[in-house]
Amino acid sequence: MKRIVLLLLFFPLIAFSQNLQSGEFLWSKERKLQKEDYKLSIHDNNVQIRSSISFSYQLRGFNVFNSNFNKNIINKFSSSSSALDSTADNIPAMVDYQQVNFDLSEVYTRKMRKELLLNKNKLWKGLDYAEEIFNTLTSEFAKNQALMDEETNYGLNVQKLQSWKQKINDDLEALSEFDYNNTSKIKIKKSSKEEI
């Protein structure tokens, strides 16, 4: 049995360019990963696919006045850092599993957007709170991603994978206000503070 490796990079940045580099794209409900998104070729008996998925944030100056933090925290895929063994069996299933990982990363991206909005006042004292939340959420993500790898055998257990997909889709739906493309002011209900 060959292993599937997912390379996830997390960057707690104070500032980054909002312009994506060539070969990078943001998570999107409509745009799914494809075989052609993997620009590097690998030939390794142990690793058939590597995906460069990262979420990062930008906070500076008057961003804390924003009506939401959806544009300040991004979840992206980098084609130029992602690799695939084009001779591997079942490439569509491997790419599909990487999409599930990208979706899971989006859940944590949205959780951070929500957490910062709920606790906007803490950012007035500095950005330490944002880094603390980022570190907590990336740690939670890593644990859940490892659990998903184990439970689904890296996506080979189709039944378990379907359960994970449903849970992730439910989480994305519950956090739909925190989609990158939503620029509307988000009104937080007091009870929401307990749901993070």
LINFENHU-V378938 format. One record per residue. RES is the residue in one small letter. OMEGA is omega in whole degrees, 0 to 359 (none if undefined). NEAR is the number of other ideal C-beta (glycine too) atoms within 12 Angstrom. Layout:
RES:OMEGA:NEAR
RES:OMEGA:NEAR
This chain:
m:179:10
k:179:21
r:173:20
i:182:36
v:176:26
l:178:37
l:179:25
l:180:32
l:179:25
f:183:31
f:175:24
p:184:27
l:173:23
i:178:19
a:173:16
f:179:23
s:176:12
q:178:20
n:178:11
l:177:21
q:177:18
s:180:11
g:178:18
e:174:27
f:180:26
l:174:30
w:178:36
s:177:20
k:183:20
e:187:9
r:181:18
k:178:20
l:180:34
q:178:22
k:183:26
e:179:14
d:181:31
y:187:31
k:179:23
l:179:23
s:177:17
i:176:25
h:184:15
d:181:19
n:183:12
n:184:15
v:180:23
q:182:34
i:174:41
r:180:35
s:176:41
s:180:36
i:180:41
s:167:37
f:185:38
s:181:35
y:177:38
q:175:29
l:176:34
r:174:19
g:188:13
f:177:10
n:183:27
v:175:25
f:182:17
n:178:25
s:171:20
n:181:31
f:187:39
n:180:34
k:183:25
n:182:37
i:185:45
i:178:37
n:186:42
k:176:39
f:178:41
s:180:32
s:185:27
s:178:19
s:183:25
s:188:38
a:182:30
l:172:34
d:186:27
s:178:19
t:183:14
a:175:27
d:172:15
n:180:21
i:179:23
p:179:18
a:178:24
m:180:36
v:177:32
d:179:29
y:176:36
q:175:41
q:178:34
v:176:40
n:177:45
f:178:40
d:178:40
l:176:42
s:177:44
e:177:40
v:182:37
y:174:43
t:180:41
r:177:40
k:178:34
m:177:44
r:181:42
k:182:34
e:179:32
l:178:38
l:179:37
l:185:29
n:181:24
k:183:27
n:179:13
k:181:20
l:178:29
w:182:16
k:182:13
g:186:14
l:179:25
d:180:17
y:179:25
a:179:35
e:178:24
e:179:21
i:178:33
f:181:35
n:179:20
t:182:21
l:178:35
t:176:32
s:177:16
e:179:23
f:182:36
a:179:22
k:180:16
n:179:28
q:178:35
a:178:18
l:178:17
m:177:32
d:182:28
e:184:16
e:184:22
t:186:31
n:181:20
y:176:32
g:182:33
l:176:22
n:188:18
v:181:19
q:178:14
k:179:22
l:179:28
q:177:18
s:178:18
w:179:33
k:180:25
q:179:16
k:180:23
i:178:32
n:177:21
d:178:15
d:179:26
l:179:30
e:180:18
a:181:19
l:187:32
s:178:22
e:184:27
f:173:38
d:180:31
y:185:32
n:178:19
n:179:22
t:181:16
s:174:15
k:181:14
i:178:25
k:182:12
i:175:24
k:182:13
k:181:9
s:181:9
s:182:20
k:181:15
e:188:9
e:183:15
i:none:24
